[in-house]
Every structure is written in structure tokens, then in C-alpha cells.
Amino acid sequence: MSAKNDSGKQYHRESTGLALDTVKRHGAEEDITLFGSCFCPFVQRVWVAFEYLGIPYKYYEVDPYAKPKELLEFSPKGLVPGLKLHRFDPPRALNESTVIMEYLEDLAAGLGPRTLLPPLKYPYARALVRLQADHVNRAVVPAFYRYLQAQDVDAQIAGGKEFHASLEQLAALFERAERELVTESETALGAGLWKEGGEINWADIMVGPCKPPYPPLRDAHRAYNGSLGVFRATNVLKHYRGFEVPSGPKFDAWLKRLLEHPAFRSTCSTEQLCLDSCERYGGAIRLQSAQY
């Protein structure tokens, strides 16, 4: 990120809230060590996958800006998330959130029934989930960061429209999966939590952290004018840009199911940590309200 957009706000180096409780529960040695930082949404992707799939792990919280030796040993660029795989001698490493999630999905296949993708016998359903995830990486995440970093009003208005549109397009992809997949076992994972009674899936986990979380967990789904005040879109972007997420019964219900999912709740720090972490880049010029 550009230094000119950095306000110098002190960032947090330790998880808070329910996320800190989860860190403490995962302090013992395991075959896998997850190197993470409390303010990184890409770390939370992997963390949620670990929690949901039930794969044993040790959580090692690091400050990636400080580039500690123990992180550089297994992540040469000093980036998080990173995995240290102790089952190998010497231990091996994996980086990049999507690659790590793919590794965990493969690993989970031999451990139990939980999965993030529809079964192999439903290739079209799996392809639709990958389309959803591809849209998250290509459209939702870049739009979020462009919007957050925009420092003049015109750029913020354009960024808000772009981000709003990316969320509406994601909802359309979820609707497509629910419409085109026929059997219950296909739609349970193909449409994920978008479908009432569905299972959390790959795309839900991809978009959840980077689409913007985390509200104060005591008030995880407070409503305003029919829409949910949740995720970074409704705390970071609401706080710094006056942003309102798209609203509608299905979108609101999906957000509520996603935020209340135990795997997400257990990996969420408090709202203040999230706001402080993004203030370095989002707080210089605040757009108090805008229409999209």
C-alpha cells in the first residue's frame, strides 16, 4: 500500500475477542502451524477453513511488518498466511490463502465428512462454486481495497459504485447456483449459505473476511432499515466511507447466516481492531454519505 495513504495509525499485533480465545485454544504443538496476523483477511480465510473442516493446527500470531525470523523461514517474503508442515523432515511450507485452502480441502477428504466443495460426482456444481470464488478474487476484493484507499470524493463515489456492483454480481452468481442445481446435495454446497439450510462453502469463506467483517460480536447482526450492519463493508466502509451494503431479504439472510456461523465467529476480533487496522489507509478523507 502507498505510503502517502498511511496515516501512521498504530496497528494491532494480537487478536481480540473470540479470535483471541481461539488463538489460546490452539497453542499446543500440532502437525501444522498456521502463521497468521490479527488484521489480515486472507489469514481469516484459511483460519475459518481450519475451524470448519476440523483439521488440527497450532496458531502462531506474528507481525508480518516486522518480518520475524520464524516467519521468514517458511514464508520468504514475510507474508501471511503461511503454513509450516511438521510431518516432513525437514518441515515444509505453503503460502497463499487459496493454495492453502486447496491443501486443507484435500487433507480433509481423508479426515471426515466435511468439505467446502460439492462432491466430485457433481462437476457442474463445483464449477459454479469456483465461478463465485473467482468473482470474489477478481472483482470484490480489488474493488473493496480501491474504495478504501480512495482519498478524494469523486474517487470514493466511483469506488462505492464499483464495490456495490461487485456484491450485486456475487448475489447473482449465488442465485444462479440455487436456480440451476437440481438435487438437494448439489445445492447444499453449490449455493452455500445463500440457500436456507445450505452448508458453508468455498465461496462463502473466500468472500466473508475480504468482503468485509467484523462487527462487535455482541451485536453481530444489528439491523438498520432492513439491512444488516455487518462485515467490513458495514463497519470499516460504513465508518470511513458511509457505505451501505446492498439490502434485500435474501442478501440480509445470507449475511446473517454467514456471520453467525461458528467458524466465522470464532475467528473474529472486535470491531475496534478492524477499524484501527484500516484507519492507516482509509481515514485521511472520509465520505460521510453517498448514494449508489
C-alpha positions as CSV (number, residue, x, y, z in Angstrom):
1,M,0.0,0.0,0.0
2,S,1.1,3.5,-0.8
3,A,3.0,5.3,2.0
4,K,1.2,8.6,1.1
5,N,-2.1,7.0,2.2
6,D,-0.7,5.7,5.5
7,S,-1.8,7.9,8.4
8,G,0.6,6.2,10.8
9,K,-2.2,4.7,12.9
10,Q,-0.8,2.0,15.3
11,Y,-1.9,-1.4,14.1
12,H,-2.8,-4.3,16.4
13,R,-0.4,-7.2,16.8
14,E,-2.7,-9.6,18.8
15,S,-6.2,-10.9,18.2
16,T,-9.0,-9.7,20.5
17,G,-12.4,-11.0,21.4
18,L,-13.5,-14.5,20.3
19,A,-10.5,-14.7,18.0
20,L,-8.1,-14.4,20.9
21,D,-10.0,-17.2,22.7
22,T,-9.4,-19.4,19.6
23,V,-5.7,-18.5,19.5
24,K,-5.4,-19.7,23.1
25,R,-7.1,-22.9,22.3
26,H,-4.6,-23.6,19.5
27,G,-1.3,-23.0,21.3
28,A,-0.2,-26.7,21.5
29,E,2.1,-28.3,19.0
30,E,0.4,-30.0,16.0
31,D,1.5,-31.3,12.6
32,I,0.5,-28.0,11.1
33,T,1.4,-24.5,12.3
34,L,-0.6,-21.6,10.8
35,F,1.3,-18.3,10.8
36,G,-1.2,-15.5,10.9
37,S,-1.9,-11.9,11.9
38,C,-4.9,-10.5,13.5
39,F,-5.7,-7.8,10.9
40,C,-5.3,-9.9,7.7
41,P,-8.5,-11.0,6.0
42,F,-6.6,-13.6,3.9
43,V,-5.4,-15.2,7.1
44,Q,-9.0,-15.4,8.3
45,R,-10.0,-17.3,5.1
46,V,-7.6,-20.1,6.0
47,W,-8.4,-19.9,9.7
48,V,-12.1,-20.4,9.0
49,A,-11.3,-23.3,6.8
50,F,-9.3,-24.9,9.6
51,E,-12.1,-24.4,12.1
52,Y,-14.8,-25.7,9.9
53,L,-13.0,-28.7,8.5
54,G,-11.8,-29.7,11.9
55,I,-8.1,-30.1,11.0
56,P,-5.8,-29.9,14.0
57,Y,-3.4,-26.9,13.9
58,K,-1.3,-24.6,16.0
59,Y,-1.9,-20.9,15.6
60,Y,1.2,-18.7,15.7
61,E,0.5,-15.0,15.7
62,V,3.2,-12.8,14.1
63,D,3.7,-9.2,13.0
64,P,4.3,-9.5,9.2
65,Y,5.5,-5.9,9.1
66,A,8.4,-6.8,11.4
67,K,9.4,-9.8,9.3
68,P,10.3,-12.1,12.2
69,K,12.9,-14.8,11.6
70,E,10.4,-17.6,12.4
71,L,8.1,-16.3,9.7
72,L,10.7,-15.7,7.0
73,E,12.0,-19.2,7.5
74,F,8.7,-20.6,6.0
75,S,7.5,-17.5,4.1
76,P,10.5,-15.9,2.4
77,K,8.5,-12.7,1.5
78,G,7.3,-12.4,5.1
79,L,3.7,-12.7,4.0
80,V,0.8,-14.3,5.9
81,P,-0.9,-16.7,5.9
82,G,1.8,-19.3,5.9
83,L,1.8,-23.0,6.9
84,K,4.7,-25.0,8.4
85,L,4.2,-28.7,7.8
86,H,5.9,-30.6,10.6
87,R,5.1,-34.1,9.2
88,F,8.0,-33.6,6.8
89,D,11.7,-33.8,7.7
90,P,12.8,-31.1,7.4
91,P,9.4,-29.2,7.7
92,R,7.9,-27.8,4.5
93,A,6.0,-24.7,3.8
94,L,2.9,-23.4,2.0
95,N,1.8,-19.9,1.2
96,E,-1.1,-18.0,-0.4
97,S,-4.6,-18.3,1.1
98,T,-6.2,-20.0,-1.9
99,V,-3.4,-22.6,-2.3
100,I,-3.6,-23.3,1.5
101,M,-7.4,-23.7,1.3
102,E,-7.0,-26.2,-1.6
103,Y,-4.5,-28.1,0.5
104,L,-6.8,-28.2,3.5
105,E,-9.7,-29.3,1.3
106,D,-7.6,-32.2,0.0
107,L,-6.4,-33.0,3.6
108,A,-10.0,-33.0,5.0
109,A,-11.1,-35.6,2.4
110,G,-9.3,-38.3,4.5
111,L,-10.5,-37.0,7.9
112,G,-14.2,-36.7,7.8
113,P,-17.4,-35.8,6.0
114,R,-16.9,-32.0,5.9
115,T,-16.0,-30.3,2.6
116,L,-16.0,-26.9,1.1
117,L,-16.9,-28.0,-2.4
118,P,-19.7,-30.2,-3.8
119,P,-18.8,-33.9,-4.2
120,L,-16.8,-34.9,-7.3
121,K,-19.8,-36.5,-8.8
122,Y,-21.3,-33.0,-9.3
123,P,-18.7,-31.3,-11.5
124,Y,-21.1,-28.6,-12.7
125,A,-21.9,-27.6,-9.1
126,R,-18.2,-27.5,-8.3
127,A,-17.6,-25.3,-11.3
128,L,-20.3,-22.8,-10.2
129,V,-18.7,-22.5,-6.8
130,R,-15.4,-21.8,-8.4
131,L,-17.0,-19.1,-10.5
132,Q,-18.3,-17.5,-7.4
133,A,-14.8,-17.6,-5.8
134,D,-13.2,-16.3,-9.0
135,H,-15.5,-13.3,-8.9
136,V,-14.6,-12.7,-5.3
137,N,-10.9,-12.6,-6.1
138,R,-11.2,-10.7,-9.4
139,A,-13.9,-8.2,-8.5
140,V,-15.0,-8.0,-4.9
141,V,-11.6,-7.9,-3.2
142,P,-9.9,-5.4,-5.6
143,A,-13.0,-3.1,-5.5
144,F,-13.0,-3.1,-1.7
145,Y,-9.4,-2.0,-1.5
146,R,-9.7,0.6,-4.2
147,Y,-12.7,2.1,-2.4
148,L,-11.0,2.0,1.0
149,Q,-7.8,3.7,-0.3
150,A,-9.5,6.4,-2.4
151,Q,-8.7,9.7,-1.0
152,D,-10.8,12.2,-3.0
153,V,-14.5,12.4,-3.0
154,D,-15.0,11.6,-6.7
155,A,-12.8,8.5,-6.5
156,Q,-14.7,7.4,-3.4
157,I,-18.1,7.8,-5.1
158,A,-16.8,5.8,-8.1
159,G,-15.3,3.2,-5.7
160,G,-18.5,2.8,-3.8
161,K,-20.5,2.2,-7.0
162,E,-17.9,-0.4,-8.2
163,F,-17.9,-2.2,-4.9
164,H,-21.7,-2.2,-4.6
165,A,-22.0,-3.6,-8.1
166,S,-19.5,-6.4,-7.3
167,L,-21.6,-7.5,-4.4
168,E,-24.8,-7.5,-6.5
169,Q,-23.0,-9.6,-9.2
170,L,-21.9,-12.0,-6.5
171,A,-25.5,-12.3,-5.3
172,A,-26.5,-13.1,-8.9
173,L,-24.0,-15.9,-9.0
174,F,-25.4,-17.4,-5.9
175,E,-28.9,-17.1,-7.3
176,R,-27.7,-18.9,-10.5
177,A,-26.4,-21.8,-8.4
178,E,-29.6,-22.1,-6.5
179,R,-31.6,-21.9,-9.7
180,E,-29.6,-24.3,-11.9
181,L,-28.6,-27.0,-9.4
182,V,-31.3,-29.6,-9.0
183,T,-30.7,-32.0,-6.2
184,E,-30.5,-31.1,-2.5
185,S,-27.0,-32.4,-2.2
186,E,-25.8,-30.2,-5.1
187,T,-27.4,-27.0,-3.8
188,A,-26.4,-27.5,-0.2
189,L,-22.8,-26.7,-1.1
190,G,-23.3,-25.3,-4.6
191,A,-25.2,-22.3,-3.3
192,G,-23.6,-22.4,0.2
193,L,-25.2,-20.3,2.9
194,W,-27.1,-18.3,0.3
195,K,-29.6,-21.1,0.4
196,E,-31.5,-21.5,3.6
197,G,-30.4,-24.8,5.1
198,G,-27.3,-24.9,3.0
199,E,-23.7,-25.6,4.1
200,I,-20.9,-23.1,4.3
201,N,-18.9,-23.5,1.1
202,W,-15.7,-22.4,-0.6
203,A,-17.1,-19.1,-1.9
204,D,-18.6,-18.1,1.5
205,I,-15.2,-18.5,3.1
206,M,-13.5,-16.7,0.3
207,V,-15.7,-13.6,0.5
208,G,-16.5,-13.5,4.2
209,P,-13.3,-12.0,5.6
210,C,-12.3,-10.0,2.5
211,K,-15.8,-8.8,1.9
212,P,-15.6,-7.2,5.0
213,P,-16.2,-8.3,8.6
214,Y,-16.3,-7.9,11.7
215,P,-19.0,-6.2,13.8
216,P,-18.9,-6.2,17.5
217,L,-19.9,-9.8,18.2
218,R,-22.3,-9.0,20.9
219,D,-24.3,-7.2,18.2
220,A,-23.3,-9.4,15.2
221,H,-26.4,-8.8,13.1
222,R,-27.9,-5.5,14.2
223,A,-30.3,-4.2,11.5
224,Y,-30.8,-0.8,10.1
225,N,-33.6,-0.1,7.6
226,G,-33.9,-3.8,6.8
227,S,-30.2,-4.5,6.1
228,L,-27.5,-5.9,8.3
229,G,-24.8,-3.8,9.9
230,V,-22.1,-6.4,9.4
231,F,-18.7,-7.2,7.8
232,R,-16.0,-4.7,6.9
233,A,-18.4,-3.2,4.4
234,T,-20.7,-2.3,7.2
235,N,-18.1,-1.4,9.8
236,V,-14.9,-0.3,8.1
237,L,-16.6,1.1,4.9
238,K,-19.6,2.4,6.8
239,H,-17.3,4.1,9.3
240,Y,-14.8,5.6,6.8
241,R,-16.9,5.9,3.6
242,G,-20.6,6.0,4.7
243,F,-21.2,2.8,2.7
244,E,-24.4,0.8,2.9
245,V,-24.4,-2.8,1.6
246,P,-27.0,-4.0,-0.8
247,S,-30.1,-4.9,1.0
248,G,-32.9,-7.4,0.4
249,P,-34.4,-10.4,2.3
250,K,-32.1,-13.0,0.7
251,F,-28.9,-10.9,0.9
252,D,-29.6,-10.0,4.5
253,A,-30.4,-13.6,5.5
254,W,-27.2,-14.8,3.8
255,L,-25.1,-12.3,5.7
256,K,-26.7,-13.2,9.0
257,R,-26.1,-16.9,8.4
258,L,-22.5,-16.3,7.4
259,L,-21.7,-14.0,10.3
260,E,-23.3,-16.3,12.9
261,H,-21.6,-19.4,11.6
262,P,-19.4,-20.8,14.5
263,A,-16.3,-21.0,12.2
264,F,-16.6,-17.2,11.5
265,R,-17.5,-16.1,15.0
266,S,-14.6,-18.0,16.5
267,T,-12.1,-16.2,14.2
268,C,-13.4,-12.7,14.5
269,S,-11.6,-10.0,16.6
270,T,-13.5,-7.0,17.9
271,E,-14.7,-4.2,15.7
272,Q,-12.2,-1.7,17.1
273,L,-9.3,-3.8,16.0
274,C,-10.6,-3.9,12.4
275,L,-11.3,-0.1,12.4
276,D,-7.8,0.7,13.7
277,S,-6.1,-1.6,11.2
278,C,-7.8,0.0,8.3
279,E,-7.6,3.6,9.5
280,R,-4.0,3.8,8.3
281,Y,-5.3,3.8,4.7
282,G,-9.0,4.7,4.9
283,G,-9.2,7.6,7.4
284,A,-7.5,10.5,5.7
285,I,-10.6,11.7,3.9
286,R,-14.0,10.4,4.9
287,L,-17.0,10.5,2.7
288,Q,-19.9,10.6,5.2
289,S,-22.7,9.5,2.9
290,A,-23.2,8.6,-0.7
291,Q,-25.9,7.1,-2.9
292,Y,-25.2,4.1,-5.1
